[in-house]
């Protein structure tokens, strides 16, 4: 569980100092001595609060995820009229964050601790919510898990490629092309009408996405069995992109 912090708590001061050093000087600038000095504290305070430098970097990643999630939720439309445009907007937000804050983005992607993992899962819930809305509307070209993987992989790949390219050769068109390639791989040009399909895959994906999470209608065992059947039907598309 994430540690609650006040705006002037020693833990928060240290984390914010570490983020500032990371973004201005890269990972090598984040030494315990430098962070302690920037926070106006003694180095032993870092070991007491975080254990070691890796623990501090985990806290930095958690801080980064929390910042990103706040901005993401502030722009989240609870009832989007166009789920494909919502997908584009969400992808753009991730890539913009990674392009503008590369060092923090890299630390967030490397983090494996419990607190940062919880924040990461919260971000994934937003992504999977977008994917479920696409599936429920008949827009998905692939199953939900693969769609989420494609969205993540293209976003992270776009950021990595951008920063590995010399500044004078960077072309913003790359990001647009990668985004549209992702959209084309994940969604259909038009939502499907299940009756016109040659197989039940699209209907199964839409029904699975629309299933309620609670057990008011079906028991847990029935929900599990139905989801298993629908997952098999959704995967039985006859081709990678049905």
N, C-alpha and C positions, 0 to 999 in steps of 0.2 A: 504494500500500500504506500502511496506517495506520502512524503512527509509534508505536513502543512507548515507554511512559512508566512511570517508577517513581512511587511515590506522592508523592515529594517533588521530582520533577524540575521545573526552571524552566518547561518547557512546560505541565505539568499544573497547576502553581500559577497560571499565567496564565489557562489555560482555565477553571479552576474559579472564579477571581476574576471572569472575564467572565460566566460563567453566573449567579453571584450578583448581579452588577450588573444584568444583563439582566432577571432575574426580579423584582428589587426596584424597578427604575426604568425598565424598558422599553429599547428599542434606543438611544434618545438618551443613556442613561446609560453606554453602552459606548464611551467614548472611549479612545484609546490611553493618554492621561495618567491617566485614572481607573483603568483596568485595571492599569496598571503600579504605581500607588500602592497599590491594594488587594492586589496580589501581592507588594509589598515589593521591587519592581525598578524599573529605569530604563526609560523609553519606548523607547530604542533596542533593548532586548532583544526587544520585540514585533516590530519590523521585521526583526530578525535571524532570529527563529524562524518568523514567519508572513508576512512580506513587507509586508502592509498590514492595514488593518482588515477588509477582505473576507476575507483569508486567515484572520484570527482568527475571524471568524464561521463560516467553513467548519469550523474546528476545533471550535467550539462545537456546531455541528450534528452533527459526528461523535461528539462526547462524548454528546450527547443520544440519538442512535441507539444508541450502545453501552449506555447506561443502560437504555433501553427494551428492547433485545433481551435483556439479562441477566434482566430481570424476566419477559419474555415466555417465554424458554426455561425459566426456573425453573418455570413453570406449564404447560409444554407436555406434553400427554399423548401418548406415542408410539403408543399404540393406543387411541384414543377409542372408547367404545362407542356414542356418539351423535354423529355428525358434524355434525348440525344444531345441537345444543347447543354443540358445540365452536366452530361459526361464531359463534353468539351471544356466547360468552365472549370470543373473539378480538376481535370488534367492540367489545364493552364495554371491553376493555383499552385499545384505541386511543383511544376517545372519552374515557375517564376520564383518560388521560394528557394529551390535548389540553385538556380542561376544567380540569384542575388546574394545568397548566403552559403557559398560552397563549403566552407570549412565546417560550419555547424551542421549542414546537411549530411556531410560525410560522417561526422561523429554520430549523428542520429541513426544512420544506416548501419553503423558498426556496433551499436549498443546491443547488449544482450541481457542486461540486468532486469530485475523484477519490476522496478518502478518504470523504467523506460519502456519495458515490454507492455505494461498495462496501458501506457499512453499510446503506444504504437497500435495496440488492439483497438483502442477507441477510434483511431483514424481509420483502421480497416473496417470498422462497423459502418462508418459513413460511406466508404467505397462500396461495401457489399449492399448497402441500402440502395445506392444508385443502380447497381447491377440488377438487384431484384426488381426495381421499377421498370427497367428495360425489359426484363424477362416477362413481367406481368403484362406489359403492353405489346408483347409479340415482336419486339425489336431485336432480340438477341439472335446472333448467327451461330454462336457456340454456347456450350453450357456455362453456368454461372462461375464455377471455379476457374475455368480456363479464361473466361472474360476478365476476371479480376487479375489473374496473372499477367495477361497481355497488357492491361492498363498500367499495372505497376512496372513491368519490365520496360515498356516503352518510355514511361516517365523518367525512370532512373537512368535508362540508357541515353535519353536526350540530354540530361544534366551532365552525365559523365562525358559524353562526346563534346558538348559545348565547352567544358573546361579543359579538355585535353587538346582542343584545337587552338592554335596560336590566335591571339586576339585579332590580328589583322585579317585573318581568314574566316572568322566567325560570320555566319550569315543567318539572320533571324528566320529566313525562309525554311531552314532546316527544321526548326521547331514546329512550324505550321505543317510541313509535309509529314513529319513523324506523327503529329497529332491526328491528321486526317487519315494516315495509314492505319493507325490504331482504331479509329472510328470505323473504317471500312472493314477491318478484320473482325470487329466485335459485333457490329450492328448491320441490319439490313437497310436497303434504301427505303423500303416501306414496311410497316408492320405486317406480320403474316395474318392471314385469315385461315385458321386451322382446317376448315372444310376443304380449302383449295389445295392443301398440302398433299404430297404423295405419301407421307408417313406421319406418325403421331408425335414426332420429336418436338416440334414447336408448341403444340398444345400441351404436352407434358411439361415443358419448361415454364410456360405461362401459368399452369395450374400449380406447379410446385412453388413458384414465386408468390402466388396468392394465398397459400395455405397460412392460416393463423398460427402464431407461435404458442398460444395457450391451448389447453386441452378441454375447452368447453364443449366441443362437438365430438371429437374423437379422443380416445384414451391415448396415453403416451405410447403404448405398444402399437396401436392402430396408426398413429401419426408416423412412427418410425417405419412401419411396414409400407405405408402409402408413399412416403418419401423415397424409400428404397426402390419401389416399383417405378415411380416417376423418374428417378435418376437414371434407371436402366433404359426407360423409353426415351428420355431426352438424349441419351448418348447414342441411341440406335438410329443415327441419322443417315447412315449409308455413305457418308463422306465427311472429311474434316469440317467443312462449312456447309451445313444443310441449307 
